[in-house]
Amino acid sequence: MKQFISALSLALGSIRANLFHTLLSVLGIIIGVGALVAILCMIDGMEKYAKEQINTTTSLNIIVVQCEPTYVSNGISIRKKDFAFITYSHFKKLQQLLSHDSVKLTLTSTSSSEIDFDNKKIPSLLIGCTSMTGNKSKLTTGKLLAESNLESTDSVAVVNQSFAKQFGKGKNINTPFGKLSVIGALDDNSDKPRIFFPISILTNDQLKQYTPELYAEVSNVENVGAVKKKISDWVKSEFGKSAGDIKVITNELRLEQIERGFLLFRIIMGLIVGLSVIVGGIGVMNVLLISVTQRTMEIGIRKAMGAKRSNIILQFLTEAITISCFGSICGLILGITFTAVALPIIKSITKIPFQAAYTVDTLLIVSSIAVLVGIVFGTYPAMRASRLNPVEAIRRE
């Protein structure tokens, strides 16, 4: 430890004595590390922004549980006589199981029919559902379906504007599932007439005919895998041998593709910027080779007084690592300064409100690069200094 502290002191003294020369020699490391820090921080910021967009604007945090009522034989899809499917009671069980996982569950069953009204028929989509909270359409009149409608199996419905315009001011509509009382209308910007009603009014035979799908919206994309496993385990325990009829589907492949894309981008940009770091390493080697030449007599005297080769190697390797760390710290400051200046310009051009992310990983990468460059490019000068013959070294000076 004393040898290391002594070598570090000599290295710092050498940097102070030749500060300008050292800065010029490690300019490659400063630029390389600065560029690497700026790129990594911006990529981390882009990834964070992308995940936020995924959470709010895409379905990557949605898990779909659906049954497969058909099988394929000789390339022909044939409907099964018996198969497992999700009912409202199953929905309630799963809702209780996931009550602590910040998951919003919705069960829907969609069918189509011609609705008779005032001597005319209106082709419509009939959507039995457990909730309309995920529907972002604007409510124009009345109210939405509520949980109380589900529990009491109320025969009520909410229609969209396309249906309401053809339906007029009537209060009740006749559907294949019975007479429904309209309690609200919403504008979903769809030209297809739609009728929303509580799925709890459907019998099991009707659910079997119009097989429902369950949607689990996970609040955080990172938890999708864990929630999917919970649901898959529940399906196996609930349906037993028929569990094969139920499929749990996610968009994990798209998530993996996005993550691989960012990783590939990091690697490619890291390799390109790494060329500057290599140039900086050559600068470190140049500084040390000059130092060995200038301090030949000092090395000879130290060896004559009993210094071992390992002492000389440690001295110059410590100096190499110190110089590399010095260049990396300057590069870190340069990179952070660059991102602070560049981000407002980028945001003004792209109109994308993302921020650079300064993470511990970036600092660890910078530290690792500094040590690695010091060791790799300081080894040859250190070995060369350790091989000097004491007598020849003193005589050469």
N, C-alpha and C positions, 0 to 999 in steps of 0.2 A: 504493500500500500504506500509506503514511504517513497519507493522508487517511482510509482505512478504519479504521486503528487509532485515529486521533483521533476519528472519528465513533463508534466502538465505546466509547471511553472516556467521551465525552459521554453516550452512551445508558445506560451502567452508572451514571454519576453521577446521571442523571435518575431511574433506577429506585430507587437508594438513597435519594434525596431524597424520593420519593413512593412508598415501598414499599407501604403499606397501600392507597393509592389505585390503584396499579398492579395489586395482587392482586385487588381488587374488579373492576377493569375487564377483567382477563383471566380472570375466573372461568369464563366460558363456554368458553374454550379449555381451562382446567384440567379442567373436568368432561367436555368433549367428548373430549379426548385420553385422559383416564383411562378413560372408558367404552369408547373405541375400542381402547385397549391391552388392557383386560380381556376384551373380546369376541373380539379377534383371538387372544389367547393361549389362551382357552378353546376357540375353534373349532379352532385348531391342535392342542390337546390332544385334542379329540374326534376329529379326523381321524386322529391318531396311534393313538388307542385303537381306532378302527374298522379301520384297516389291520392292527393286531395281531390283532384278532378275525377279520378276513378270512383272515389267514395261518394261523390255528389252527383255525377252525371252519367254514370254507366251502370250496368247490371253485374259488374264483377263481384259485388258483394251480395248477390242473390243466389240462393240455393233452391233448386227446383226439385220437388219430389213428385214424381208422376208414375202412373201405372202403365203397363204395357198390355192392353187388352187383346193384342193380336200376336200371331207368330207367323214366320215366313216358311213356306214349304214349296219347293220347286219354283222359287222366285215369286210366289203368290202370297199376299198377306191374307191370313185367315183369322177371323175373330175367335177367341177362346170361349168355351162354354162357361167356364168358371175361372175367376182370377181375383186376386186381392186388389182392393182399392181403398183410398182414404175416405173415411166418413167424418161427419161433424164430431162424433164422439172421439175418434182418433185425433182429430185436430185439437180438442180440449186436452187430451192426455199429453200430446207433444208440447202444447203451449205451457202446461205446468212444468214439464221436464226442462224447458229452456227459459224458465221465468227469470233466471239469474244471469243470462248470457247476453242481454241487450239485443234480443232478436225480435223482429216484428213478423208475425205469421199471418198469412192470408190464404184461405182456401177458396178456390173458384171452380165453377162448373159452367161451361159455355155450350149453348145449343142455339139453334135457329128455328124460327117458325113464322108463319103468317098469322098476324094478330088481327082478328075480326073486330071492326069497329065502324059503326054507322054505315053499314052496307058496303064497306070497303075493307080490303085486306092490306095490312102493312107488313111487309117482310122485315123481320127484326132479329137482332141478336139478343138472346136472353142470358144474362150473366148472374148466376147465383154466387154470392160471395159472403165472406164473414166480416169484411171491413172495407170501407171506402176511404180510409185515411191516406192510403198511398196514391189515391187518384188526385192529381194536381189540377183537375178541371175546375172551372169557376162555377160555384153554385148560383144559379140565377133566381130561383124561387124555392120556398119550402125548406126542407132540411134533408140531410143525408141519412143513410141507414145507421143505426146505432146498435150497440151490443144488446140492449134491451129487446130490440126487434128479433134478434137471434134466439135469445133465451125463451121468449114467449111465442116463438115461431109465428110472428105477425105476418099476415099476407099483405105486405106493403111493397112498394116499388119506387125507385127513382129512375127517371127517364132522361135521355139527353135531348138537346134542342132539336136535333133532326127528327126524333120521334114526336116530340111535343108539338112541332109545327103541323104535323099530319094528324096528330091525336086531338087537337083542339082543346077545349076546356073541360073535357070529361074527367071524372074522378076515379073510375074503375075501368080496368081492362081485363079481358078474358084471355088467359094463356093456357097452354097444355098443362100447367101446374096449378091451375085454379084461378079464381078471380083475385086480382091484385089491386090494392088501392094506392094511387099515386100520391106520394107525400112530398116530392121535390123534383126539380129539374135542374140540369147542369149543362154548361156549354163546354163540350170536349173537342170542338173543332172537327168533328167527324161527320161525314155525310151519310154514315150508316146508322139507322135507328137502333138504339140500344136501350135495354131495360135491365136495371140492376135490382135484385131482390135478395132476401136472406136465404142463404143456402140451406139453413136448417129446416125449411119447409119441404125440401125434397126427401122422398123416401129412398131407402137403400136400392130398390129396383131402378128408380130414376137416376140415382148416382151411378149405378152400374152401367146404365145406358149412355149417360153423358158423363164419362169418367172425369172426376175433378183433378185439379193440380194444386199442389201446395207450394207456396212461395215463402221462403225464409229470408228476410232482409237483415243481414248482419251489420251492425253499426260500424265495425272496423274490418277492413279487408283482410288484415293479418289474422283475424280469428276465424276466417271462413273454413280453414282446414279442420280446426278443432270442433266447430259446430257441425260440420259435415259428418265427422266421425261419430258424434253423439247421435245424430239423426239416423245414420246407417246402423249403428248398434241397436237403436230403438226399433227400427224396421225389422231387424232380424229377430229380436225378442218378441215383438208384437204379432208378427205374421208367420213366424216359424218356417215351415216348408214352402209356404207361398211367398216368402220374402223376395224370391227371384222375380216376381211380377212387379215389384216396386223398384224404381230407379232413382237414385239420388245424384243429381247433375249439378255441376258448378262450371264456372269459366276459368278454372285453375290453369288450363293450358295457356290462355291469353295472359294471365298473370306471370307465368313462367317465361313466356316470350318477351314480355316487357322487361322483366328482370334481366334476362339474358341479353337483351338489346342494350341496356344500360351498362352491363358488365363488359360487353364487347366494345362499347364506346370508350369505357375507361381504359381497357387494355390497349386499344389502338392509339388513343391519344397519349397514354403513358409511354408507349414505345417510341412515338415520334418525339415527345419531349425528352425522353431518356437520352437521345443523341446529344442534347445540350449538356446533360449531366456528365456524360462520358467525356465530352470536351473539357468540362470543368475538372474532371478527375485527372486528365492529362496535365492541366494547369497545376494541380496539387503536386503531381509527380515532378513537374518542372521546378516548382519552388523548393521541394525537398532535395532534388539533385543539386541545385545551386547551393543549398544550405550545406550539403555534404562536402561540396568542393570548398566552400568558404570556411568550413569548420574542421578541415582535415587535421590540423595540428591539435585542436581540442580533442578530437576523437582519439588521435594517437596517444596523447597524454593520459586520457582516461583509461585506455587499454593498458598503457604502461604501468598505471597505478593499480591495476587489478580488475578493472571493469570487464565483465564477461560479454560475450556476443549477445546474450539475451538482454543485458542491460542496454546495449546500444540499439538493438532492434526495438525494445520497448520505448526508448526515448524517441526514435524517429516515427514509430507507428502512432504514438500518443500525439506527436506533433501533427502528423497527417490527419488524424481523426479530429483534432482540435481545429485545424484549418478548415476541414470539411464542415464541421459543425458551425463554425463562424460563417462560412459561405451559405449554409442552409438557413441559418437564422436571418441573415440579410435577405435571402430569397423568400423566406416566409413573410417577412415584412413587405417585400416588394409585391408578392402575390396578393396579400390582403389589401394593400393600397390599390393595386390594379383593379381588383373586383369592386372595391368601393367606388372607384371612378367610372368603371365600365358599366356597372349595373343600371344606373339611371339612364344611360345612353341606350342600352339594350331595351329597357322597358319602354322608353319613349318611342322607339322604332317598332317594336313588336306588339306593344300594348298588352303584354303578358305580365301579370303582377307576381312574378316569382322572385325569391330572394336566395342569395348564396347561403349554403349551409356549412358552417365551420364545425367540423366534428373532431372527436378524439382520434378517429381512424386516420384523418389527414395528418395530424401532428405525429402520430406513430409512424406513418409512411415517411414523412420528412426526416424523422430521427433515424429511422432504419437506413434510409438512403445516405445520410451523412456518415454514419458509422461504416456502411458497406464501401462507399467510395474511398473513405480514408484508409480502410484495410487493404482494398484491392490495389489502389494506386500508390499507397505508401509502402507496400511490401518490398518492391524492388529497391528503392533508395535506402530503406532500412537494412536490407540484406547487404547491399553494396557497402554501406558504412560499417557494418559489423565485420566485413571481411578485410578491412584495411589492416595492413601490418603496422604495428606501433612505430617501429624504427623508420620504415619507409614514409609513414604519415608525417612524422616530426621532421624528417629530412626534406620532404617535398615542400613543406611550408617555408 
